[in-house]
Structures are given as C-alpha cells and as structure tokens.
C-alpha cells in the first residue's frame, strides 16, 4: 500500500478515539471556536464579510461571533479568517501547522449545511482532518516557503468534509491539492493577507469535496506524484507520517496559544510574564525559524498584522501590561517612546539549531541570568493552567462582543455539531 493509499484509508476508516484524545479534541475545539468569535471584529474582518456576502445569501451555515448565516463555502471563508486573524489559534509546533483552523472552519460550515450531525461523528472527522494537516507538516523536511497552515490545511480539511458528506476521498484529495495556495511572503511582510490564506483554504476545502460529490475528478497521485505535494510544495517523505496512522493521534500534540501573537514569540513572552519593566537587556537565543518568523524590528508605521509578529514590540507590551491584548495594537502604541525604549532592550540571536522547522528550545539571558525554555507555554508538556485558560476565554469573550449562541463558549461540541 502506498503512503497516499494509507492516508486515504485512515480518513475513511471507523475509529474509536482513546478518552484522552477525545478530551484533547474537545478542548482544542473549544479554544478554536472562542478564538474565532474573538476575531469577528478584528482588522480586515469587515472586508472579508462584505466579499463573502457578495457570493450569495443562502443561510446555510453560521458565522462565529455573529448571528448571520451564509452559504457553506462562504461561511468557511469568513470563519477561517476569524479563527486565524488574531494569531491566537492552536498550532502543531513540530509540523508548523495551525491544524485546527482550516479544518474547523470548513467542517463546521458543512455540518451546518447538513442540518447538524452526531457530535461524535463530527469530532472524529475533525480529529482526522487535523491529523492529516499536521502529518503533512511532520513529513516535511524543508523550510517553509509556502504557507503550510493553508497548503496542508486545505487537504486535511477537505478529507474531513468528505468523511461527513460521503464525497469520494481520492478525488477530494486531488481537488484539494489542485487548490493549494498561500506563500510565506505575506508573513515576511506582516501582511493581513496571512489569515486570508487560511480563509481561502477553508473555502477551497468545501469546494473540493462538493466538486468530487458532483462527479468531478481530481489527480490521484497528488501527494507523491512527479508534480505532487512532496515535489512542488515540500521536500519530505509522506511514509514517515503514515506509518503511525491510528496509533499516534496528532490532535493530542497540538499547542494552544496563551497570547494573540505569533507562536514563535511565546517562548520569550511566557518567560517574561509577571516581570516588571526594570530590565536592562534581554537576549533571546532562538532557532532560525523563530528569528525568521518574529525577529523583525519595531517600527512606528507598523500594522496590527506586523505587530503580532514583532517580538521586540510584544516584549515591550508584556513588560508594560503583563499581558498581550490585541486592542493595544494601535498607532498610539506603535509610536509610544516608552514601548520603543523597552523594545530596544531586546536582542534576538540565532542559535544555530539545524532543524529548519524547530520553534524550540529557546534560551533567554535576562540581565545576565540564563533561562532555558525547553517547552513553550501552551504546549502539551507545558499546558495552560485552568487559571490561564480561563483568562484566555474571558478575553476572547470580551473581544467577541455580543454572542448569539452562548453554547459557543459553554457547549462547544454541541454548537459545532449543530445539535439543537
């Protein structure tokens, strides 16, 4: 059996998740829905919604954080943006994939269009889609050039959708691959187009499964073929992932983000939370990927999208406020001389880690005192405490404003599965 055949068999098979894996999936779903609701009023959300409304007004699927409904593909587009736009969504760190984001947006929209489904069926499909999206990242050995949360995400999401709709799996995979898009250029520039790429992937996942259901065919060697995913998008070996299918559930490896900022910033921010601003110098010795993702200078003309990925600015906010609140990503903060002075105390040093996809370990030197961050806060080995998780949920609810369905926060699985 080829690695692609093994992946497709896994996507279609009956599964019984171990209790801990199921608990992890529910916890991460709750986190993702809350983050999506918080993103409903973020910069760019109005433009995304306006465009999606223009694609049709059929009330098939709910939007996170508002009472409006749109056609399923359009709702997936809007919700994908809302989930990722604050940089607060869960991430598989080793894979460098925000695996929950595209899958939750696409699958949730299609479940709504179906009128709901059995919650356990929805959760299994979610876990499978997340597993596949993460697995594509884990199998990669090359540094990011394409935006992996979108390229791997669309494939995992499309197969999750195919599982609940009965769409032909092989054609859905091929059509999802044919829809892969998104590069790291938006990240390099700190562009608001970054969450647009997640939104586009969620919409494409729905379209891929719908087209396959309509009898439209796709390439069948989309992952391992001469012009397949592991030739054009990534270097790697799919079999290094598929050999563990069903034995290791990747959803249990995913990290939640305590702060609404690039995950690569969290090792430093977690070590600094609770410290006062009377620090003279901070040296952050980080893997090359961390420097690449968040080692950018603070500038007075930053955008919120850039600021979320600017470690010196984020450090200044943490030392000043004791937290990271996206409502502080404003021109007033970007031009604040006190914040700029704190940001200038941060030196980011590449540590020579040979893994192009590594986010940890990191080493900090704070006024001559060394701290090693082996596991970033929010990772499975350093999970958020109940107090920290409550603080995140409280801020997310505050940012979301008026929530039309309280179950989004109180009963996430029932909300996601469309249970009345």
C-alpha positions in Angstrom: 0.0 0.0 0.0 1.4 3.4 -0.9 1.6 6.1 1.7 -1.2 8.0 -0.1 -3.4 4.9 0.0 -2.8 4.5 3.7 -3.7 8.1 4.3 -7.0 7.7 2.4 -7.8 4.5 4.2 -7.2 6.3 7.5 -9.5 9.1 6.5 -12.4 6.7 5.7 -12.0 4.1 8.4 -14.0 3.6 11.6 -12.2 4.9 14.6 -12.6 5.0 18.3 -10.5 7.7 19.9 -9.0 7.0 23.3 -10.6 9.0 26.0 -7.7 11.4 26.4 -7.5 12.0 22.7 -11.2 12.8 22.6 -10.8 15.2 25.6 -8.0 16.9 23.8 -10.1 17.3 20.6 -13.0 18.8 22.6 -10.6 21.2 24.4 -9.0 22.3 21.2 -12.3 22.8 19.5 -13.5 25.0 22.4 -10.3 27.0 22.1 -10.7 27.4 18.3 -14.3 28.4 18.4 -13.6 31.0 21.1 -10.7 32.5 19.1 -12.9 32.6 16.0 -15.6 34.5 17.9 -12.9 37.0 19.1 -11.8 37.6 15.6 -15.2 38.7 14.3 -14.3 42.4 14.8 -10.6 42.2 14.1 -8.9 44.3 11.4 -9.9 43.1 7.9 -12.9 41.1 9.1 -15.4 43.6 7.7 -13.9 43.4 4.2 -13.8 39.6 4.3 -17.5 39.5 5.3 -18.5 42.0 2.7 -16.9 40.0 -0.1 -18.4 36.7 1.2 -21.9 38.3 1.2 -21.5 39.0 -2.4 -21.1 35.3 -3.2 -24.7 34.6 -2.1 -27.0 34.9 0.8 -28.4 31.4 1.3 -28.5 30.9 5.1 -26.7 27.5 5.3 -24.0 28.0 7.9 -23.3 30.1 11.0 -20.6 32.7 11.4 -18.5 32.6 14.5 -19.2 35.7 16.7 -22.4 36.9 14.8 -25.9 35.7 14.1 -25.6 35.9 10.3 -25.6 32.8 8.1 -24.1 32.4 4.6 -23.6 29.5 2.1 -21.3 26.9 3.5 -18.2 27.8 1.4 -18.7 31.5 2.2 -19.1 30.8 5.9 -16.0 28.6 5.8 -14.1 31.5 4.2 -15.3 34.0 6.9 -14.8 31.7 9.8 -11.3 30.7 8.6 -10.3 34.3 8.6 -11.8 34.9 12.0 -10.0 31.9 13.6 -6.6 32.9 12.3 -6.6 36.7 12.1 -5.6 37.4 15.7 -2.7 34.8 15.6 -4.3 33.1 18.6 -5.2 29.8 17.1 -3.8 26.4 18.1 -0.7 25.1 16.3 1.1 21.8 15.9 4.6 23.2 16.6 6.7 20.4 15.2 4.6 20.5 12.0 4.4 24.3 12.0 0.7 24.0 11.0 -2.3 25.7 12.6 -4.1 22.4 12.0 -7.3 23.3 13.8 -8.1 26.4 11.9 -8.9 25.4 8.3 -10.4 22.1 9.4 -12.8 23.7 12.0 -13.9 26.4 9.6 -14.6 24.1 6.7 -16.1 21.1 8.6 -18.2 23.3 10.8 -19.8 25.0 7.8 -20.6 21.8 6.1 -22.1 20.2 9.2 -24.3 23.3 9.5 -25.4 22.8 5.8 -26.3 19.2 6.6 -28.5 20.4 9.5 -26.2 19.0 12.1 -24.8 15.6 12.7 -23.9 13.2 15.5 -21.4 15.1 17.7 -19.0 12.0 17.9 -19.0 11.8 14.1 -18.2 15.5 13.8 -15.4 15.1 16.4 -13.8 12.1 14.7 -13.9 13.9 11.3 -12.3 16.9 13.0 -9.5 14.8 14.6 -8.8 13.0 11.3 -8.6 16.3 9.3 -6.3 17.8 12.0 -4.2 14.6 12.0 -3.7 14.8 8.2 -2.9 18.5 8.1 -0.4 18.0 10.9 1.0 14.9 9.3 1.8 16.7 6.1 3.8 19.2 8.1 5.6 16.5 10.1 6.6 14.7 6.9 8.2 17.8 5.5 12.0 18.2 5.8 12.3 21.6 4.0 11.9 25.1 5.5 8.6 26.9 4.9 8.2 28.6 1.5 4.5 28.0 1.0 2.3 28.9 4.0 1.9 25.4 5.4 -1.2 26.1 7.5 -3.1 26.7 4.3 -1.5 24.2 2.0 -1.6 21.3 4.5 -4.7 22.7 6.0 -6.8 22.5 2.8 -6.0 18.9 2.3 -6.8 17.8 5.9 -10.0 19.9 5.9 -11.2 18.6 2.6 -10.8 15.0 3.7 -12.7 15.8 6.9 -15.5 17.2 4.9 -15.5 14.2 2.6 -15.8 11.9 5.6 -19.1 13.5 6.8 -20.6 14.1 3.3 -19.6 10.9 1.6 -17.7 12.6 -1.1 -15.2 10.4 -3.0 -12.0 10.6 -0.9 -9.4 10.2 -3.7 -10.9 12.8 -5.9 -11.5 15.2 -3.0 -7.8 14.9 -2.1 -6.8 15.6 -5.7 -9.0 18.6 -6.0 -7.9 19.9 -2.6 -4.3 19.6 -3.8 -5.2 21.4 -7.0 -6.5 24.3 -4.8 -3.4 24.6 -2.7 -2.3 28.2 -2.3 -0.6 30.6 0.0 3.1 31.6 0.5 5.3 32.9 3.2 5.5 36.3 1.5 2.5 37.6 3.5 4.3 36.5 6.7 7.6 38.2 5.7 5.7 41.4 5.1 3.4 41.1 8.2 0.5 41.4 5.8 -3.2 41.0 6.6 -3.2 38.6 3.7 -1.9 35.9 6.0 -5.3 35.0 7.5 -6.8 35.5 4.1 -4.8 32.4 3.0 -6.4 30.4 5.8 -9.8 31.7 4.8 -9.2 30.8 1.2 -8.1 27.3 2.2 -11.2 26.7 4.2 -13.4 27.7 1.3 -11.4 25.6 -1.2 -11.8 22.6 1.1 -15.6 22.8 0.9 -15.4 23.3 -2.8 -13.1 20.3 -3.3 -15.5 17.9 -1.6 -18.5 19.4 -3.3 -16.9 19.1 -6.7 -16.0 15.5 -6.0 -19.5 14.7 -4.9 -20.8 16.2 -8.2 -18.6 13.7 -10.1 -15.7 16.0 -10.9 -12.4 14.1 -10.7 -9.0 15.2 -9.5 -5.5 13.8 -9.8 -4.9 10.7 -7.8 -1.2 10.9 -7.1 -1.5 14.4 -5.7 0.9 13.8 -2.8 3.6 11.6 -4.1 3.5 12.1 -7.9 6.1 13.8 -10.1 4.3 17.1 -9.6 2.7 16.3 -6.3 2.8 18.0 -2.9 6.1 16.4 -1.9 7.7 17.5 -5.1 6.5 21.1 -5.5 5.4 22.3 -2.1 7.7 20.5 0.3 10.6 18.1 0.4 9.8 15.1 2.6 8.6 11.6 2.8 4.9 11.0 3.4 5.5 7.5 4.8 7.3 8.9 7.8 3.9 10.2 8.9 1.5 7.4 7.6 3.4 4.6 9.3 2.0 5.8 12.6 -1.6 6.4 11.5 -4.2 5.3 14.0 -1.5 4.6 16.6 -0.5 8.2 17.3 -3.3 10.9 17.3 -1.7 14.2 16.3 -4.5 16.2 17.8 -3.0 15.4 21.2 0.3 17.0 20.2 -1.2 20.4 19.4 -0.4 23.5 21.5 -2.8 26.2 22.5 -1.6 29.8 22.4 -1.9 31.9 25.6 -1.2 35.1 23.7 -2.7 36.6 20.5 0.6 36.8 18.7 2.9 34.6 16.5 3.6 31.3 18.3 7.3 31.8 17.8 7.1 34.7 20.3 5.6 32.7 23.1 8.7 31.1 24.5 10.1 34.6 25.3 6.7 36.1 26.4 5.9 33.2 28.7 9.3 33.6 30.5 8.7 37.3 30.9 5.1 37.4 32.1 5.0 38.6 35.7 8.3 40.5 35.5 8.4 44.3 35.8 9.9 46.6 33.2 13.1 47.4 35.1 15.1 45.1 32.9 18.2 46.4 31.1 18.8 43.7 28.5 17.1 40.6 27.1 19.0 38.3 24.8 16.8 35.7 23.2 18.8 32.8 21.7 16.4 31.2 19.3 16.2 28.7 16.4 16.5 30.1 12.9 12.8 29.7 12.3 11.9 31.8 15.3 14.1 34.6 14.1 12.6 34.3 10.7 9.1 34.5 12.0 9.2 37.1 14.7 12.7 38.6 14.7 11.6 41.8 13.0 12.2 45.4 14.3 9.6 47.5 15.9 8.5 50.4 13.7 6.3 53.4 14.2 4.4 52.6 11.0 3.6 49.0 11.9 0.2 47.4 11.1 -1.5 45.2 13.7 -0.7 42.2 11.5 3.0 43.1 11.6 2.9 43.9 15.3 1.6 40.4 16.1 4.8 39.0 14.6 7.2 41.6 16.1 9.0 40.1 19.2 10.6 43.3 20.5 7.2 45.1 20.5 5.5 42.2 22.1 8.1 42.0 24.8 7.6 45.7 25.5 3.9 45.2 25.8 4.3 42.2 28.1 6.7 44.1 30.4 4.3 47.1 30.4 0.9 45.5 30.6 1.6 42.0 31.9 -0.4 40.6 29.0 -0.9 40.8 25.3 -4.2 42.4 24.3 -4.8 42.9 20.6 -6.6 46.1 21.4 -3.2 47.6 22.1 -2.1 47.1 18.5 -2.7 50.7 17.7 -0.8 53.6 16.2 -0.6 55.2 19.6 1.2 52.1 20.9 3.4 51.8 17.9 4.7 55.4 18.4 4.9 55.2 22.2 8.5 56.2 23.1 8.4 54.1 26.3 7.4 51.0 24.5 10.1 51.7 21.8 12.7 52.1 24.6 11.8 48.7 26.1 11.8 47.1 22.6 15.3 48.4 22.0 16.5 46.3 25.0 15.7 43.1 23.1 18.5 41.3 21.2 17.5 38.3 19.1 20.3 35.8 18.4 20.1 32.9 16.0 21.3 29.8 18.0 22.3 27.6 15.0 19.6 24.9 15.5 20.0 22.7 12.3 16.2 21.9 12.2 14.6 24.4 9.7 11.2 23.8 11.3 12.2 24.0 15.0 10.5 26.5 17.3 12.3 25.3 20.5 14.2 25.0 22.7 15.0 28.7 23.3 17.4 30.3 25.8 17.0 33.7 27.4 19.6 35.8 29.1 17.8 38.5 31.2 20.3 40.9 32.8 22.9 38.1 32.8 20.6 35.4 34.2 20.0 32.5 31.9 16.6 30.8 31.5 16.2 27.7 29.2 12.7 27.4 27.7 12.5 23.7 26.7 8.7 23.6 26.3 6.8 26.7 25.3 3.7 27.6 27.5 0.6 26.1 26.0 2.4 23.0 24.6 1.3 19.5 25.7 4.4 19.4 28.0 3.6 22.9 29.5 -0.1 23.2 29.2 -2.1 26.2 30.3 -3.3 26.1 33.9 -7.1 26.4 34.5 -6.5 30.0 35.5 -4.5 30.7 32.4 -7.1 29.1 30.2 -9.9 31.0 31.9 -8.0 34.2 31.3 -7.8 33.4 27.6 -11.5 32.5 27.4 -12.5 35.6 29.3 -10.5 37.9 26.9 -11.9 36.1 23.9 -15.5 36.5 25.1 -14.8 40.2 25.8 -13.4 40.7 22.3 -16.2 38.9 20.7 -18.9 41.2 21.9 -22.5 40.0 21.6 -22.5 36.2 21.1 -25.8 35.0 19.6 -25.3 31.4 20.8 -23.8 31.0 24.3 -23.1 27.3 23.5 -20.1 28.5 21.5 -18.4 29.1 24.9 -20.4 26.8 27.2 -21.0 23.7 25.0 -18.6 23.8 22.0 -19.1 20.3 20.7 -22.9 20.7 20.6 -22.5 24.0 18.9 -20.1 22.6 16.4 -22.2 19.6 15.5 -25.3 21.7 15.1 -27.2 20.0 17.9 -30.4 21.8 18.7 
